[in-house]
Amino acid sequence: MSDTIKKTLRDSAAMRWTALLLLALAMFCAYIFMDILSPIKDLMQETRGWDSTAFGTMQGSEVFLNVFVFFLIFAGIILDKMGVRFTAVLSAAVMLVGACVKWFAVSESFIGSGLEAWFNNNLNYIPLFDELGVSPFYRGMPASAKFAACGFMIFGCGCEMAGITVSRGIVKWFKGREMALAMGSEMALARLGVATCMIFSPFFAKLGGQVDVSRSVAFGVVLMCIALIMTIVYFFMDKKLDEQTGEAEEKDDPFKVSDIGRILSDGGFWIVALLCVLYYSAIFPFQKYAVNMLQCNLTLTAPGAGSFWAGESVTIIQYLIMLVVAATGFASNFQKKKTNQWVLLGISIASLIVYCYMGYMRQSAESIFAVFPLLAVLITPILGGYLDHKGKGASMLVLGSILLIACHLTFAFVLPAFKGSAAGIIVAYTTILVLGASFSLVPAALWPSVPKLVDAKVIGSAYALIFWIQNIGLWLFPLLIGKVLDKTNPGVEDPTQFNYTAPLVMLACLGVAALVLGLILKAVDKKKGLGLELPNIKQEAPELVDAETLAAELAKDECSQR
């Protein structure tokens, strides 16, 4: 046996963190494109004639193929058979194709084209899907919305594939090292994509004083090109690592049809699956309408044309301040010296206050909602550490559901009462930040509990089914919100004058159902001693990652991204 230990790329901290950065940037770009039209819903109605039903149907189409053609299962099979690096490049390429289709659908070139005429005359009736009430199109849906939905379906297939691939790549490069930190960092960067989208999508749509919604989508297409380049560079890094180690690529356990009956008969599986679909259906579909909801429930007066706050440079400055908030807040969790920790935390809080002030001065709904992921980025490492060392996972699920209910009811009934008052913006900021905290509480507690509830022998298949059920909610509720908006606002043509009470109450009801399930889960844990309230790390355990812990970390990251 040689005394010389061969060093690999994985042994170099710089190289493995570079690999993480490549994967995380790809997901960051994907998150931006995922909600690229969300902050400009009002402009889509004004310039492309998309009412709320058309907008919601298009937004829900992202996961249509994952749900009804089971592409989510196929993505797992592709990853298992072809490995991380091939699937990473494939997923980025698929996302880019879908992004290009969506861009052309909302571009001026599509208007009056033969393709527009074809979509106007076709896809008005889809056999079986129409009968079941799940068609991704409907008679009278604008042609641009139909074609955009086709592109978004393709993008959604690649995005879901990318989510599970990135998680597996992190495991490969960080196994036995700082994997939890790597996963948390990737998750934080991906969530910042939401805030980036909220700020820059309206910026590009209104650039130069002339509205063109296709510029926002073009910005997203450029980012997807960057994501593809990132995955190609990762491909060669990963290949070099395998050449150095002489190992075959690690692959996930495939989804087994024979496991379905066994999983579906497990009560623990249904509690987790229903909690997942209820909670995430109250968050992600809401994101797609949140900016328009704020436009309708706040009185926002655009600053004068010649003022600093109306300029284009203020957008860049505000975004840079947001990055300071996120970076210093996240870094404060990993400081060994208390002094450094408090200094970074102080900078983060001060920068957040400055950011909020700028949002108020700009009177911009999109920059107000952009604070949503910031508190989540700050407290996610704190919550993860608390769960690892102190436990209380089931209690966190209950608390997260209560916060979710409170936030949606505040948006529905309290925020409109402050319309016309500066206090309304303060209420909005506070509620959005609390919702972001809830967004950290539930995922951090939910996914590590899965191995404690489901037989470890079928856990891979259980995760696949949970993700599929979750996607049903992500397809259904954007569509439902749009339909409810149109039904409860007959004759309203101004997209900034909708009454959002009914959709918000509907989302709050999802939170109530999640709360009931959380309480049931807590009672089951107390009765059966499942250990959901116990810490994940046992003091006497060695620093090795067993299969169940690894699965929990992987799944937590995968679903937190979705």
C-alpha positions as CSV (number, residue, x, y, z in Angstrom):
1,M,0.0,0.0,0.0
2,S,1.4,3.3,-1.0
3,D,2.1,5.9,1.6
4,T,1.2,8.6,-0.8
5,I,-2.5,9.6,-0.7
6,K,-3.6,10.7,-4.1
7,K,-5.3,14.1,-4.0
8,T,-8.5,14.6,-6.1
9,L,-10.5,17.7,-7.1
10,R,-12.9,16.8,-4.3
11,D,-10.1,17.1,-1.7
12,S,-9.5,20.7,-2.7
13,A,-11.9,23.1,-0.9
14,A,-11.6,25.6,-3.8
15,M,-12.6,23.0,-6.4
16,R,-15.5,21.5,-4.6
17,W,-16.9,24.9,-3.8
18,T,-16.4,25.9,-7.4
19,A,-18.5,22.8,-8.4
20,L,-21.2,23.9,-5.9
21,L,-21.2,27.4,-7.3
22,L,-21.6,26.1,-10.9
23,L,-24.7,24.1,-9.8
24,A,-26.1,26.7,-7.5
25,L,-25.8,29.4,-10.2
26,A,-27.7,27.1,-12.6
27,M,-30.6,26.8,-10.1
28,F,-30.4,30.5,-9.4
29,C,-31.0,31.3,-13.1
30,A,-33.8,28.7,-13.2
31,Y,-35.6,30.3,-10.2
32,I,-35.5,33.7,-11.9
33,F,-37.1,32.4,-15.0
34,M,-39.6,30.3,-13.1
35,D,-41.4,33.5,-12.0
36,I,-40.2,35.9,-14.7
37,L,-43.8,37.0,-15.6
38,S,-45.1,37.1,-12.0
39,P,-44.1,40.7,-11.2
40,I,-45.6,41.9,-14.5
41,K,-49.0,40.3,-14.4
42,D,-50.7,43.7,-14.9
43,L,-48.6,44.4,-18.0
44,M,-49.4,41.0,-19.5
45,Q,-53.1,41.9,-19.2
46,E,-52.6,45.3,-20.7
47,T,-50.3,44.4,-23.5
48,R,-51.2,40.7,-24.3
49,G,-54.8,40.5,-23.1
50,W,-54.1,37.8,-20.5
51,D,-56.9,37.9,-17.9
52,S,-56.3,36.2,-14.6
53,T,-57.6,32.8,-15.8
54,A,-55.2,32.9,-18.8
55,F,-52.3,34.0,-16.6
56,G,-53.1,31.3,-14.0
57,T,-53.5,28.5,-16.6
58,M,-50.2,29.5,-18.1
59,Q,-48.4,29.6,-14.8
60,G,-49.8,26.2,-13.7
61,S,-48.6,24.6,-17.0
62,E,-45.0,24.5,-15.6
63,V,-45.6,21.2,-13.8
64,F,-48.3,19.9,-16.2
65,L,-46.1,17.2,-17.8
66,N,-44.5,16.3,-14.5
67,V,-48.0,15.5,-13.1
68,F,-50.0,14.1,-16.0
69,V,-47.2,12.5,-18.2
70,F,-45.2,11.5,-15.1
71,F,-42.1,13.2,-16.4
72,L,-41.0,13.6,-12.7
73,I,-40.6,9.8,-12.5
74,F,-38.8,9.7,-15.9
75,A,-36.4,12.4,-14.7
76,G,-35.4,10.2,-11.8
77,I,-34.9,7.3,-14.1
78,I,-32.7,9.4,-16.5
79,L,-30.6,10.5,-13.5
80,D,-30.2,6.9,-12.3
81,K,-29.2,5.6,-15.7
82,M,-27.1,8.5,-17.1
83,G,-25.6,10.0,-14.0
84,V,-25.2,13.5,-12.6
85,R,-23.2,15.3,-15.2
86,F,-25.2,14.2,-18.3
87,T,-28.5,14.9,-16.6
88,A,-27.3,18.3,-15.4
89,V,-26.4,19.4,-19.0
90,L,-29.6,17.8,-20.4
91,S,-31.8,19.6,-17.8
92,A,-30.2,23.0,-18.6
93,A,-30.7,22.4,-22.3
94,V,-34.3,21.5,-21.9
95,M,-34.9,24.6,-19.7
96,L,-33.3,26.7,-22.4
97,V,-35.5,25.3,-25.2
98,G,-38.6,25.9,-23.1
99,A,-37.4,29.5,-22.2
100,C,-36.9,30.3,-25.9
101,V,-40.4,29.1,-26.8
102,K,-41.9,31.2,-24.0
103,W,-39.9,34.2,-25.1
104,F,-41.2,34.0,-28.7
105,A,-44.7,33.5,-27.5
106,V,-44.7,36.9,-25.7
107,S,-42.6,38.7,-28.4
108,E,-43.9,41.2,-30.9
109,S,-42.9,38.8,-33.7
110,F,-45.5,36.3,-32.6
111,I,-48.3,38.8,-33.0
112,G,-49.9,38.4,-36.4
113,S,-47.8,35.4,-37.3
114,G,-49.0,32.1,-38.8
115,L,-48.2,30.5,-35.5
116,E,-50.5,32.8,-33.7
117,A,-53.3,32.0,-36.1
118,W,-52.7,28.2,-35.6
119,F,-52.9,28.5,-31.8
120,N,-56.0,30.6,-32.1
121,N,-57.7,27.9,-34.2
122,N,-56.3,24.8,-32.4
123,L,-55.9,23.3,-28.9
124,N,-59.3,24.6,-27.9
125,Y,-60.4,21.1,-27.1
126,I,-58.1,18.3,-25.8
127,P,-59.9,14.9,-25.6
128,L,-60.0,13.3,-22.2
129,F,-58.2,16.2,-20.5
130,D,-61.2,18.4,-21.2
131,E,-63.5,15.8,-19.9
132,L,-61.5,15.5,-16.7
133,G,-61.2,19.3,-16.3
134,V,-57.4,19.3,-16.4
135,S,-56.6,20.6,-19.8
136,P,-53.7,23.0,-20.0
137,F,-55.7,25.1,-22.6
138,Y,-59.2,26.3,-23.0
139,R,-61.4,27.8,-25.7
140,G,-60.8,31.6,-25.8
141,M,-57.4,31.4,-24.2
142,P,-55.1,33.9,-26.0
143,A,-52.8,32.3,-28.5
144,S,-49.7,33.8,-26.9
145,A,-50.7,32.3,-23.5
146,K,-51.2,28.9,-25.1
147,F,-47.8,28.9,-26.8
148,A,-46.1,30.3,-23.7
149,A,-47.7,27.5,-21.7
150,C,-46.1,25.0,-24.1
151,G,-42.7,26.5,-23.5
152,F,-43.3,26.6,-19.8
153,M,-44.2,22.9,-19.8
154,I,-40.9,22.1,-21.4
155,F,-39.0,24.4,-19.0
156,G,-40.8,22.7,-16.1
157,C,-39.5,19.3,-17.1
158,G,-35.9,20.5,-17.2
159,C,-36.3,22.5,-13.9
160,E,-37.6,19.5,-12.0
161,M,-34.8,17.3,-13.5
162,A,-32.3,20.0,-12.5
163,G,-33.5,20.1,-8.9
164,I,-32.9,16.4,-8.2
165,T,-29.6,16.5,-10.2
166,V,-28.1,19.4,-8.3
167,S,-28.8,17.7,-5.0
168,R,-27.1,14.5,-6.1
169,G,-24.2,16.5,-7.4
170,I,-23.7,18.2,-4.0
171,V,-23.8,14.8,-2.2
172,K,-21.2,13.5,-4.6
173,W,-18.7,16.4,-4.0
174,F,-19.4,17.0,-0.3
175,K,-20.0,13.6,1.1
176,G,-18.1,13.3,4.4
177,R,-17.3,17.0,4.3
178,E,-19.3,20.2,4.8
179,M,-22.4,18.9,3.0
180,A,-25.1,20.5,5.2
181,L,-23.4,23.9,4.7
182,A,-23.1,23.3,1.0
183,M,-26.8,22.4,0.7
184,G,-27.9,25.4,2.8
185,S,-25.7,27.7,0.6
186,E,-27.2,26.4,-2.6
187,M,-30.7,26.7,-1.2
188,A,-30.0,30.3,-0.1
189,L,-28.7,31.3,-3.5
190,A,-31.6,29.7,-5.3
191,R,-34.1,31.6,-3.1
192,L,-32.4,34.8,-4.0
193,G,-33.4,34.1,-7.5
194,V,-37.0,34.9,-6.5
195,A,-36.0,38.3,-5.2
196,T,-33.9,38.9,-8.3
197,C,-36.8,38.1,-10.5
198,M,-39.1,40.5,-8.6
199,I,-36.7,43.4,-9.1
200,F,-35.4,42.9,-12.6
201,S,-38.4,41.6,-14.5
202,P,-40.3,44.9,-14.2
203,F,-37.0,46.8,-14.7
204,F,-36.4,45.2,-18.2
205,A,-40.1,45.4,-19.1
206,K,-40.2,49.1,-18.6
207,L,-36.6,49.9,-19.6
208,G,-36.3,53.2,-21.5
209,G,-39.9,54.2,-20.6
210,Q,-41.4,51.9,-23.2
211,V,-43.2,48.8,-22.1
212,D,-42.1,45.5,-23.7
213,V,-42.8,42.4,-21.7
214,S,-40.7,40.2,-24.0
215,R,-37.5,42.0,-22.7
216,S,-38.1,40.5,-19.3
217,V,-38.4,37.0,-20.8
218,A,-35.3,37.6,-23.0
219,F,-33.4,38.5,-19.8
220,G,-34.5,35.1,-18.5
221,V,-33.4,33.4,-21.7
222,V,-29.9,34.9,-21.4
223,L,-29.7,33.6,-17.8
224,M,-30.7,30.1,-19.1
225,C,-27.8,30.3,-21.6
226,I,-25.5,31.1,-18.6
227,A,-27.0,28.1,-16.7
228,L,-26.2,25.8,-19.6
229,I,-22.6,27.1,-19.7
230,M,-22.3,26.5,-16.0
231,T,-23.5,22.8,-16.3
232,I,-21.1,22.2,-19.2
233,V,-18.2,23.5,-17.2
234,Y,-19.4,21.3,-14.3
235,F,-19.6,18.3,-16.7
236,F,-15.9,18.5,-17.4
237,M,-15.0,19.0,-13.7
238,D,-17.2,16.0,-12.7
239,K,-15.7,13.8,-15.4
240,K,-12.2,14.7,-14.2
241,L,-13.1,13.8,-10.7
242,D,-14.3,10.3,-11.8
243,E,-11.1,9.8,-13.8
244,Q,-9.1,10.6,-10.6
245,T,-11.1,8.4,-8.3
246,G,-11.7,5.6,-10.8
247,E,-15.3,5.4,-9.4
248,A,-18.5,5.0,-11.3
249,E,-21.0,7.8,-10.9
250,E,-23.2,7.5,-7.8
251,K,-26.8,7.0,-8.8
252,D,-30.1,7.2,-7.0
253,D,-32.3,4.3,-6.3
254,P,-34.8,4.0,-9.1
255,F,-38.6,4.5,-8.6
256,K,-40.1,1.0,-8.3
257,V,-43.7,0.5,-9.3
258,S,-43.9,-2.5,-6.9
259,D,-43.4,-0.1,-4.0
260,I,-46.5,2.0,-4.7
261,G,-49.0,-0.2,-2.9
262,R,-46.7,-0.5,0.1
263,I,-46.2,3.2,0.3
264,L,-49.8,4.2,-0.2
265,S,-50.9,2.0,2.7
266,D,-48.6,3.8,5.0
267,G,-50.4,6.5,7.1
268,G,-47.2,8.3,7.8
269,F,-46.6,8.8,4.1
270,W,-50.0,10.4,3.6
271,I,-49.5,12.8,6.5
272,V,-46.2,14.0,5.0
273,A,-47.5,14.1,1.4
274,L,-50.6,16.1,2.3
275,L,-48.7,18.5,4.5
276,C,-46.3,19.0,1.6
277,V,-48.9,19.7,-1.1
278,L,-51.0,21.9,1.2
279,Y,-48.2,24.0,2.4
280,Y,-46.3,24.5,-0.9
281,S,-49.6,25.2,-2.7
282,A,-50.1,28.1,-0.4
283,I,-46.7,29.5,-1.1
284,F,-45.5,29.0,-4.6
285,P,-48.8,29.8,-6.5
286,F,-49.1,32.9,-4.2
287,Q,-45.7,34.1,-5.4
288,K,-47.0,34.3,-8.9
289,Y,-49.8,36.7,-7.9
290,A,-48.1,38.5,-4.9
291,V,-46.9,41.6,-6.7
292,N,-50.4,42.1,-8.4
293,M,-52.0,41.6,-4.9
294,L,-49.9,44.3,-3.5
295,Q,-50.7,46.6,-6.4
296,C,-54.4,46.1,-5.6
297,N,-54.2,46.4,-1.8
298,L,-51.7,49.3,-1.6
299,T,-52.0,52.9,-2.9
300,L,-48.7,53.3,-4.7
301,T,-47.9,56.6,-6.4
302,A,-45.0,56.5,-8.9
303,P,-42.3,59.1,-8.2
304,G,-41.9,62.0,-10.5
305,A,-40.2,61.3,-13.8
306,G,-37.1,63.4,-13.0
307,S,-36.5,62.1,-9.5
308,F,-33.8,59.8,-8.4
309,W,-36.4,57.2,-7.2
310,A,-37.8,57.0,-10.7
311,G,-34.4,56.4,-12.4
312,E,-33.1,53.1,-13.6
313,S,-29.9,53.2,-11.5
314,V,-31.9,53.0,-8.3
315,T,-32.9,49.4,-9.2
316,I,-29.2,48.3,-9.4
317,I,-28.4,50.1,-6.1
318,Q,-31.4,48.5,-4.3
319,Y,-30.4,45.1,-5.6
320,L,-26.8,45.5,-4.4
321,I,-28.1,46.4,-0.9
322,M,-30.3,43.2,-1.0
323,L,-27.2,41.1,-1.7
324,V,-25.5,42.7,1.3
325,V,-28.5,41.8,3.5
326,A,-28.5,38.2,2.3
327,A,-24.7,37.7,2.4
328,T,-24.0,39.2,5.8
329,G,-27.1,37.6,7.3
330,F,-26.2,34.2,6.0
331,A,-22.5,34.5,6.9
332,S,-23.3,35.6,10.5
333,N,-24.5,32.1,11.3
334,F,-21.1,30.6,10.7
335,Q,-18.9,33.0,12.8
336,K,-17.1,31.4,15.7
337,K,-16.5,34.8,17.4
338,K,-19.7,36.4,18.8
339,T,-18.3,39.9,18.0
340,N,-18.0,39.0,14.3
341,Q,-21.5,37.4,14.4
342,W,-23.2,40.5,15.8
343,V,-21.3,42.9,13.5
344,L,-22.5,40.9,10.4
345,L,-26.0,40.6,11.8
346,G,-26.1,44.3,12.5
347,I,-25.0,45.1,9.0
348,S,-27.6,42.8,7.6
349,I,-30.4,44.4,9.6
350,A,-29.3,47.9,8.9
351,S,-29.1,47.1,5.2
352,L,-32.6,45.5,5.3
353,I,-34.0,48.8,6.8
354,V,-32.3,50.8,4.0
355,Y,-33.7,48.4,1.4
356,C,-37.2,48.7,2.8
357,Y,-36.9,52.5,2.8
358,M,-35.8,52.5,-0.8
359,G,-38.8,50.3,-1.7
360,Y,-41.1,52.7,0.0
361,M,-39.6,55.7,-1.8
362,R,-39.9,53.9,-5.1
363,Q,-43.5,53.0,-4.4
364,S,-42.8,49.7,-6.1
365,A,-44.9,46.6,-5.4
366,E,-42.2,44.3,-6.9
367,S,-39.4,45.6,-4.7
368,I,-41.7,45.4,-1.7
369,F,-42.3,41.7,-2.3
370,A,-38.7,41.0,-3.1
371,V,-37.9,40.9,0.7
372,F,-39.8,37.6,0.8
373,P,-36.7,35.3,0.7
374,L,-34.4,37.6,2.7
375,L,-35.5,36.5,6.2
376,A,-35.5,32.9,5.1
377,V,-31.9,33.2,3.9
378,L,-31.0,34.6,7.3
379,I,-32.8,32.1,9.6
380,T,-32.5,28.8,7.6
381,P,-29.1,27.9,9.0
382,I,-30.3,28.8,12.5
383,L,-33.4,26.6,12.2
384,G,-31.3,23.8,10.7
385,G,-28.9,23.9,13.6
386,Y,-31.7,24.1,16.1
387,L,-33.4,21.0,14.6
388,D,-30.1,19.1,14.5
389,H,-29.2,19.8,18.1
390,K,-32.5,20.6,19.9
391,G,-35.2,19.0,17.8
392,K,-38.9,20.1,18.0
393,G,-39.6,19.3,14.3
394,A,-43.3,18.6,14.7
395,S,-43.7,21.9,16.8
396,M,-42.0,23.8,14.0
397,L,-44.5,22.4,11.5
398,V,-47.4,23.6,13.6
399,L,-45.8,27.1,14.1
400,G,-45.1,27.4,10.4
401,S,-48.7,26.6,9.5
402,I,-50.0,29.2,12.0
403,L,-47.7,31.9,10.6
404,L,-48.9,30.9,7.1
405,I,-52.6,31.3,8.0
406,A,-51.9,34.6,9.8
407,C,-50.0,36.1,6.8
408,H,-52.7,35.2,4.2
409,L,-55.5,36.5,6.5
410,T,-53.5,39.7,7.1
411,F,-53.1,40.2,3.3
412,A,-56.9,39.5,2.9
413,F,-58.4,41.7,5.6
414,V,-55.8,43.9,7.4
415,L,-53.7,45.2,4.5
416,P,-56.8,46.6,2.5
417,A,-57.8,48.5,5.6
418,F,-54.5,50.5,5.3
419,K,-55.0,51.3,1.7
420,G,-54.0,54.9,1.1
421,S,-51.9,55.0,4.2
422,A,-48.1,54.8,4.5
423,A,-48.7,52.3,7.3
424,G,-49.9,49.8,4.7
425,I,-46.4,49.4,3.3
426,I,-45.1,48.7,6.8
427,V,-47.8,46.1,7.3
428,A,-46.9,44.6,3.9
429,Y,-43.2,44.4,4.6
430,T,-43.7,42.8,8.0
431,T,-46.2,40.2,6.7
432,I,-44.0,39.3,3.8
433,L,-40.9,38.8,6.1
434,V,-43.0,36.6,8.5
435,L,-44.2,34.6,5.5
436,G,-40.6,34.1,4.5
437,A,-39.8,32.9,8.1
438,S,-42.7,30.4,7.7
439,F,-41.2,29.3,4.4
440,S,-38.0,28.3,6.4
441,L,-39.8,26.7,9.3
442,V,-41.9,24.1,7.5
443,P,-39.3,22.8,4.9
444,A,-36.6,22.6,7.6
445,A,-38.9,20.5,9.8
446,L,-40.8,18.5,7.2
447,W,-38.2,16.7,5.2
448,P,-36.0,15.3,8.0
449,S,-39.1,13.8,9.4
450,V,-39.8,11.6,6.4
451,P,-37.3,8.8,7.2
452,K,-38.9,8.6,10.7
453,L,-42.3,8.0,9.2
454,V,-41.7,5.9,6.1
455,D,-39.9,2.5,5.9
456,A,-36.3,3.1,4.9
457,K,-36.5,0.3,2.3
458,V,-39.0,2.3,0.1
459,I,-37.9,5.9,1.0
460,G,-36.6,6.7,-2.5
461,S,-39.9,5.7,-4.1
462,A,-41.8,7.5,-1.3
463,Y,-39.9,10.7,-2.1
464,A,-40.8,10.4,-5.8
465,L,-44.5,10.0,-5.0
466,I,-44.4,13.0,-2.5
467,F,-42.8,15.2,-5.2
468,W,-45.4,14.1,-7.7
469,I,-48.3,14.8,-5.3
470,Q,-46.7,18.2,-4.5
471,N,-46.6,19.0,-8.2
472,I,-50.4,18.4,-8.5
473,G,-50.9,21.4,-6.1
474,L,-48.4,23.5,-8.0
475,W,-50.3,22.9,-11.2
476,L,-53.8,23.3,-9.7
477,F,-53.6,26.4,-7.5
478,P,-52.2,29.0,-9.9
479,L,-55.1,28.0,-12.2
480,L,-57.6,28.2,-9.3
481,I,-56.4,31.6,-8.1
482,G,-56.8,33.0,-11.6
483,K,-60.3,31.6,-12.0
484,V,-61.4,32.8,-8.5
485,L,-60.1,36.2,-9.3
486,D,-62.0,36.5,-12.5
487,K,-65.2,35.1,-10.9
488,T,-65.1,37.5,-8.0
489,N,-64.1,40.6,-10.0
490,P,-66.6,40.6,-12.9
491,G,-66.2,43.6,-15.2
492,V,-63.0,44.8,-13.6
493,E,-60.6,45.7,-16.4
494,D,-57.9,47.6,-14.5
495,P,-55.5,44.8,-13.3
496,T,-54.5,47.0,-10.3
497,Q,-58.1,47.1,-8.9
498,F,-58.8,43.4,-8.3
499,N,-60.3,42.3,-4.9
500,Y,-58.0,39.5,-3.7
501,T,-59.9,38.5,-0.6
502,A,-61.4,35.3,-1.9
503,P,-58.1,33.8,-3.3
504,L,-56.3,34.8,-0.1
505,V,-58.9,33.1,2.1
506,M,-58.6,30.0,-0.1
507,L,-54.9,29.9,0.6
508,A,-55.4,30.5,4.3
509,C,-57.7,27.5,4.3
510,L,-54.8,25.4,2.9
511,G,-52.8,26.6,5.9
512,V,-55.7,25.6,8.3
513,A,-55.7,22.1,6.7
514,A,-51.9,22.0,7.1
515,L,-52.2,23.0,10.7
516,V,-54.7,20.2,11.4
517,L,-52.3,17.7,9.8
518,G,-49.4,19.1,11.8
519,L,-51.3,18.6,15.1
520,I,-52.2,15.1,14.0
521,L,-48.6,14.4,13.2
522,K,-47.6,15.7,16.6
523,A,-50.1,13.4,18.3
524,V,-49.0,10.4,16.3
525,D,-45.4,11.2,17.3
526,K,-46.3,11.4,21.0
527,K,-48.3,8.1,20.8
528,K,-45.8,6.1,18.8
529,G,-42.6,7.7,19.8
530,L,-41.4,8.4,16.3
531,G,-38.8,10.9,17.5
532,L,-40.0,13.9,15.5
533,E,-39.4,16.2,18.5
534,L,-35.9,14.8,19.1
535,P,-32.8,16.3,17.7
536,N,-31.4,14.9,14.4
537,I,-27.9,14.7,15.9
538,K,-27.3,12.3,18.8
539,Q,-24.4,13.3,21.1
540,E,-22.9,9.9,21.1
541,A,-23.1,9.3,17.3
542,P,-19.8,9.5,15.3
543,E,-19.5,12.0,12.5
544,L,-20.7,9.6,9.8
545,V,-23.7,10.1,7.6
546,D,-26.1,7.1,7.5
547,A,-28.4,6.3,4.7
548,E,-31.5,7.8,6.3
549,T,-29.8,11.0,7.3
550,L,-28.4,11.4,3.8
551,A,-31.8,10.8,2.3
552,A,-33.4,13.4,4.6
553,E,-30.8,16.0,3.7
554,L,-31.1,15.3,0.0
555,A,-34.9,15.4,0.0
556,K,-35.0,18.5,2.2
557,D,-32.9,20.3,-0.4
558,E,-34.8,19.0,-3.4
559,C,-38.3,20.0,-2.1
560,S,-37.2,23.2,-0.5
561,Q,-36.1,24.3,-4.0
562,R,-39.6,23.5,-5.3
